[in-house]
Amino acid sequence: MVRLDQPLSRPQTQKENRADWLERLITISRSLSSTLNLPPLLDRIVTAAQELTQTEFCSILLIDHRSGQLYFKAATNLPGVHSIVVPMESIAGSVVQTGKPLIVPDTSKDARFYNKVDEQTHITTRSILAVPLIARDEVIGVLEAINKDDGGDFTAEDIELLTLLGDQAAVAVQNAILFQQSDLIAEIVHEMRTPLTAIISYADLLQRPGVTSAQCCQFAGIIQHEADRISGIASSFLDLARLESGRAHLTKGRVDPSTVIYMAVNVLTPQADDKQISLLVDVPDALPLVTGDAQRLHQVMLNLVGNAIKYCQAGDSVTIKAESEQDRLTISVADTGPGIPADALPHIFERFYRVPGTESKASGAGLGLIITQKIIEAHGGEIAVSSEEGHGATFTFTLPVESQ
């Protein structure tokens, strides 16, 4: 399998050039077709595009067919672009509408250039080469290369390279999306089957003769509980689908991390007290502000702290710590609970994954951590977990701080 993290520099002689990069494209194509997991697939595509075109940045934008808008889905060296919506009046939008490659040698002279991307990512876009991603005669997105490394102009060879890569990438992306959708539907059916079976069973019992008033109340309570469970599962699925597709609307405002942390602690303190678990907060008096969606970041803290409380026992503690260094804010949630087995750690952010043996404590659909991960990534941050079985677990995420 091709190592896309290795340099894919083109040979220097023009005679050898074409044969060499065609061979590389065949190898890359095989690599792309080897996975149906969309996020790593998109990362492979933009990495290959950047190396093949010898540019500073590369990105993929996909069309949401419900809204008709373009969303950034992956990029090299461009943190925080995933939540950016690009209008159809943009350069990328023009490529979608025409279905043809486009070179813009000087973005400052093109009215279609969408400069909000530069404002949010703090880069300078000088020139763009954009090609359509076409699968089954339908444009599903755009592959962009930005700024030649040597400061020169894009060439006909660059167009051919990126177009050929785009043709292969479009098929792979479409297959991954279709697989992801079918997999999601299958999981929805599986997760909802148990509560639906319980509702049907207890509804049937309610209609049988001889059922007492006390039993009616008991059965109705069970039906209500299972209906609430279905509602929660459905909400989680919709939340994840919006985040993965880019349709989730993230508000961009100035957020005080301390406020977000203490709001989550206030909400979850009664739950911790009921289980006799200590909640400890280690936060400096003044933390730098971050740019993002306060409600979504609140959701992150509720998920992480709530999970820690869920798996801890009486006498355990959960510590929320925050610190800033240069342009990054780091927040961690550490507990003294049972920890996570080593073989489970690589899967902890996967959809529907539950650590074996914890099913009785995990009442949701197994989507909380991946939703948390998607929110953090949409803010240009990263999240990781460390744990030793029997010695607790620590979830740590970083966010870019607001520039002064």
GULOSE-923510 format. One line per field, with one value per residue (C-alpha): chain; residue number from 1; x, y, z; residue in one letter. Coordinates in steps of 0.05 Angstrom, whole numbers. Each point is the difference from the previous one (the first is absolute). Layout:
# residues N
cadena (A|...)
num (NUM|...)
x (X|...)
y (Y|...)
z (Z|...)
residuo (A|...)
***
This chain:
# residues 404
cadena (A|A|A|A|A|A|A|A|A|A|A|A|A|A|A|A|A|A|A|A|A|A|A|A|A|A|A|A|A|A|A|A|A|A|A|A|A|A|A|A|A|A|A|A|A|A|A|A|A|A|A|A|A|A|A|A|A|A|A|A|A|A|A|A|A|A|A|A|A|A|A|A|A|A|A|A|A|A|A|A|A|A|A|A|A|A|A|A|A|A|A|A|A|A|A|A|A|A|A|A|A|A|A|A|A|A|A|A|A|A|A|A|A|A|A|A|A|A|A|A|A|A|A|A|A|A|A|A|A|A|A|A|A|A|A|A|A|A|A|A|A|A|A|A|A|A|A|A|A|A|A|A|A|A|A|A|A|A|A|A|A|A|A|A|A|A|A|A|A|A|A|A|A|A|A|A|A|A|A|A|A|A|A|A|A|A|A|A|A|A|A|A|A|A|A|A|A|A|A|A|A|A|A|A|A|A|A|A|A|A|A|A|A|A|A|A|A|A|A|A|A|A|A|A|A|A|A|A|A|A|A|A|A|A|A|A|A|A|A|A|A|A|A|A|A|A|A|A|A|A|A|A|A|A|A|A|A|A|A|A|A|A|A|A|A|A|A|A|A|A|A|A|A|A|A|A|A|A|A|A|A|A|A|A|A|A|A|A|A|A|A|A|A|A|A|A|A|A|A|A|A|A|A|A|A|A|A|A|A|A|A|A|A|A|A|A|A|A|A|A|A|A|A|A|A|A|A|A|A|A|A|A|A|A|A|A|A|A|A|A|A|A|A|A|A|A|A|A|A|A|A|A|A|A|A|A|A|A|A|A|A|A|A|A|A|A|A|A|A|A|A|A|A|A|A|A|A|A|A|A|A|A|A|A|A|A|A|A|A|A|A|A|A|A|A|A|A|A|A|A|A|A|A|A)
num (1|2|3|4|5|6|7|8|9|10|11|12|13|14|15|16|17|18|19|20|21|22|23|24|25|26|27|28|29|30|31|32|33|34|35|36|37|38|39|40|41|42|43|44|45|46|47|48|49|50|51|52|53|54|55|56|57|58|59|60|61|62|63|64|65|66|67|68|69|70|71|72|73|74|75|76|77|78|79|80|81|82|83|84|85|86|87|88|89|90|91|92|93|94|95|96|97|98|99|100|101|102|103|104|105|106|107|108|109|110|111|112|113|114|115|116|117|118|119|120|121|122|123|124|125|126|127|128|129|130|131|132|133|134|135|136|137|138|139|140|141|142|143|144|145|146|147|148|149|150|151|152|153|154|155|156|157|158|159|160|161|162|163|164|165|166|167|168|169|170|171|172|173|174|175|176|177|178|179|180|181|182|183|184|185|186|187|188|189|190|191|192|193|194|195|196|197|198|199|200|201|202|203|204|205|206|207|208|209|210|211|212|213|214|215|216|217|218|219|220|221|222|223|224|225|226|227|228|229|230|231|232|233|234|235|236|237|238|239|240|241|242|243|244|245|246|247|248|249|250|251|252|253|254|255|256|257|258|259|260|261|262|263|264|265|266|267|268|269|270|271|272|273|274|275|276|277|278|279|280|281|282|283|284|285|286|287|288|289|290|291|292|293|294|295|296|297|298|299|300|301|302|303|304|305|306|307|308|309|310|311|312|313|314|315|316|317|318|319|320|321|322|323|324|325|326|327|328|329|330|331|332|333|334|335|336|337|338|339|340|341|342|343|344|345|346|347|348|349|350|351|352|353|354|355|356|357|358|359|360|361|362|363|364|365|366|367|368|369|370|371|372|373|374|375|376|377|378|379|380|381|382|383|384|385|386|387|388|389|390|391|392|393|394|395|396|397|398|399|400|401|402|403|404)
x (0|24|27|-33|40|63|21|-30|47|-2|64|37|4|-62|8|-5|-52|-64|15|21|-61|-48|30|-6|-73|-15|31|-38|-65|10|12|-64|-42|26|-42|-73|13|-14|44|66|-18|-7|66|35|-29|21|69|11|-27|48|61|-19|-13|57|-43|-6|-71|-53|-72|-64|-69|-62|-71|-56|-58|-52|24|37|60|74|37|73|10|76|62|75|31|-68|-26|-71|-29|-49|-57|8|-56|22|-53|-14|22|71|56|-17|-73|17|35|-61|-46|44|28|67|69|18|65|-1|71|-14|-57|4|-25|-58|-66|-19|55|-31|48|-34|39|65|-27|-19|62|50|31|11|-30|36|-20|-48|-7|-68|-28|-69|-11|-48|-31|-53|-5|-15|44|6|54|64|74|43|75|24|65|57|59|47|-47|-9|-62|-42|15|-38|34|-28|-70|9|29|-54|-56|23|6|-68|-32|27|-16|-72|-17|33|-35|-68|9|21|-60|-49|32|-2|-74|-19|42|-34|-69|17|25|-63|-44|43|2|-75|-22|7|-40|-53|-8|-10|-52|-39|2|-23|-53|-27|0|-39|-57|-7|-58|13|57|-2|6|69|23|-27|41|61|-7|-14|63|41|-30|16|72|11|-32|47|58|-20|-5|70|28|-33|27|70|-3|-25|53|56|-27|-1|70|29|-34|18|-73|5|-2|55|-6|65|6|48|-4|28|24|-6|-74|-11|36|-37|-67|11|24|-62|-46|35|15|-67|14|70|-26|-51|56|47|51|43|2|64|15|71|-9|42|-34|8|-1|6|-64|-14|-41|-56|-69|-12|-58|40|60|-48|-24|72|11|-67|19|70|-16|-66|36|52|-54|-38|58|27|-22|-11|64|30|15|-4|48|-10|64|14|64|23|67|15|-57|-33|-47|2|-57|1|-51|34|-34|22|-49|12|38|-2|32|59|-34|-61|38|9|-75|-25|-20|-33|-75|-42|60|-8|56|-15|-30|-29|-66|-40|28|-4|-73|9|15|76|5|18|75|1|-49|48|59|-37|-17|72|26|-51|32|69|20|20|-21|36|-8|51|-15|27|-49|-16|30|-51|-3|17|-32|39|-19|32|-31|33|-6|-25|57|15)
y (0|70|42|67|30|-9|53|-9|47|-1|-16|58|-21|13|-65|-43|45|-27|-74|11|39|-46|-58|37|16|-74|-17|56|-23|-69|30|42|-60|-39|38|17|42|71|44|-37|-7|76|10|-46|38|69|-25|-31|63|45|-43|-10|74|24|51|30|-23|-47|-9|-38|31|-43|20|-10|-18|20|71|6|30|-16|-21|-11|-73|-8|42|-1|53|35|-11|20|0|-57|45|51|5|25|34|-21|69|-19|-29|-70|13|20|-67|-36|37|-9|-68|23|14|72|37|67|27|60|-5|74|15|-50|23|-73|-10|-15|35|-23|-64|39|41|-61|-42|57|-20|39|-29|27|-49|-60|-60|-33|-62|-31|-67|-36|-68|-33|63|43|53|-18|49|36|-16|63|12|67|38|-34|-14|38|59|-14|-11|-63|-38|-44|-59|21|2|-70|-28|28|-18|-73|-3|33|-52|-57|36|15|-73|-19|56|-18|-73|18|47|-54|-51|48|14|-74|-15|56|-24|-70|26|42|-61|-42|52|14|-72|-14|60|-9|-73|21|52|-49|-53|45|33|-70|-15|63|-25|-67|-12|-2|51|40|75|-8|-43|50|55|-45|-20|72|22|-52|21|73|-18|-40|55|51|-47|-3|75|6|-50|36|68|-29|-29|65|39|-45|1|76|5|-52|32|72|20|14|75|23|70|39|44|18|-54|0|-71|10|15|-62|-44|26|-4|-74|-11|34|-43|-66|13|-30|-63|-5|13|-56|-49|30|21|62|52|41|60|26|61|64|66|25|-45|27|3|-49|11|-50|-24|6|-50|-52|8|-6|-66|-24|13|-33|-62|-7|16|-38|-62|4|2|-56|-49|21|-30|30|31|13|70|38|58|52|38|57|35|43|2|46|-8|-62|-14|-69|-29|-68|-42|-53|-51|-53|-52|-69|24|-25|-65|9|-38|46|66|0|-7|49|54|-48|3|-47|-26|-21|-27|-74|-12|70|-11|6|71|22|16|43|-18|3|66|50|-4|4|59|32|-13|30|63|9|-11|49|52|-15|-41|-72|-49|-61|-51|-33|-54|-57|-53|5|70|46|35|70|33|61|48|63|61|59|63|66|42|62)
z (0|-16|57|-11|56|-42|-51|-69|-35|-75|-40|-30|-73|-42|-39|62|32|-30|9|72|24|-37|37|65|-14|-12|67|34|-32|29|68|-5|-18|60|51|9|61|-24|46|-12|-74|-6|36|-49|-59|23|21|-69|-34|37|-16|-73|-14|46|35|70|14|-29|19|-17|1|-6|-18|49|-46|51|7|-66|36|-3|64|14|18|2|-9|8|45|8|71|16|-70|10|22|-56|-51|-69|-43|-72|-23|20|-43|25|-15|-71|-10|27|-48|-62|16|-28|31|16|12|36|-5|45|49|18|-70|-1|30|12|52|68|48|64|-5|5|57|41|-16|1|-67|-64|-63|-61|-54|-6|-45|10|-35|6|34|-47|17|-43|-43|62|32|73|20|-16|10|9|-2|28|-12|-36|46|-46|-7|-74|-42|-7|-64|-48|33|68|-30|-29|64|45|-48|-5|76|7|-46|42|65|-19|-10|66|38|-29|18|71|8|-24|46|58|-11|-5|61|39|-19|22|67|9|-10|46|56|-3|-3|74|27|-55|20|72|-19|-42|54|56|-43|-13|75|13|-43|34|47|74|0|65|5|32|-57|-51|32|1|-73|-21|36|-37|-67|16|18|-64|-42|32|-16|-74|-1|29|-50|-58|24|5|-69|-30|38|-26|-71|-1|29|-49|-60|20|6|74|9|47|28|-2|61|56|53|71|13|76|-7|-43|51|61|-35|-13|71|28|-42|19|73|25|-40|29|70|-7|-16|53|-53|10|-56|2|-44|-13|-44|1|16|-71|-61|-71|-40|-57|-62|-7|18|75|0|-38|46|59|-32|-3|75|18|-41|29|73|-4|-27|56|53|-34|4|69|66|70|26|-69|-26|-66|-12|-54|-15|-49|-21|-58|-36|-58|-50|29|58|31|41|33|36|44|44|50|-25|-29|-61|-71|-23|-48|-56|4|-4|-76|-9|52|-51|-48|-14|44|37|72|44|11|69|8|-37|65|11|-73|-13|-62|-72|8|-37|54|-9|-76|3|50|-47|-60|39|22|-70|-28|46|-27|61|16|54|28|56|46|51|39|20|74|5|-33|-67|-25|-61|-24|-55|-28|-32|-36|42|-26|-29|40)
residuo (M|V|R|L|D|Q|P|L|S|R|P|Q|T|Q|K|E|N|R|A|D|W|L|E|R|L|I|T|I|S|R|S|L|S|S|T|L|N|L|P|P|L|L|D|R|I|V|T|A|A|Q|E|L|T|Q|T|E|F|C|S|I|L|L|I|D|H|R|S|G|Q|L|Y|F|K|A|A|T|N|L|P|G|V|H|S|I|V|V|P|M|E|S|I|A|G|S|V|V|Q|T|G|K|P|L|I|V|P|D|T|S|K|D|A|R|F|Y|N|K|V|D|E|Q|T|H|I|T|T|R|S|I|L|A|V|P|L|I|A|R|D|E|V|I|G|V|L|E|A|I|N|K|D|D|G|G|D|F|T|A|E|D|I|E|L|L|T|L|L|G|D|Q|A|A|V|A|V|Q|N|A|I|L|F|Q|Q|S|D|L|I|A|E|I|V|H|E|M|R|T|P|L|T|A|I|I|S|Y|A|D|L|L|Q|R|P|G|V|T|S|A|Q|C|C|Q|F|A|G|I|I|Q|H|E|A|D|R|I|S|G|I|A|S|S|F|L|D|L|A|R|L|E|S|G|R|A|H|L|T|K|G|R|V|D|P|S|T|V|I|Y|M|A|V|N|V|L|T|P|Q|A|D|D|K|Q|I|S|L|L|V|D|V|P|D|A|L|P|L|V|T|G|D|A|Q|R|L|H|Q|V|M|L|N|L|V|G|N|A|I|K|Y|C|Q|A|G|D|S|V|T|I|K|A|E|S|E|Q|D|R|L|T|I|S|V|A|D|T|G|P|G|I|P|A|D|A|L|P|H|I|F|E|R|F|Y|R|V|P|G|T|E|S|K|A|S|G|A|G|L|G|L|I|I|T|Q|K|I|I|E|A|H|G|G|E|I|A|V|S|S|E|E|G|H|G|A|T|F|T|F|T|L|P|V|E|S|Q)
***
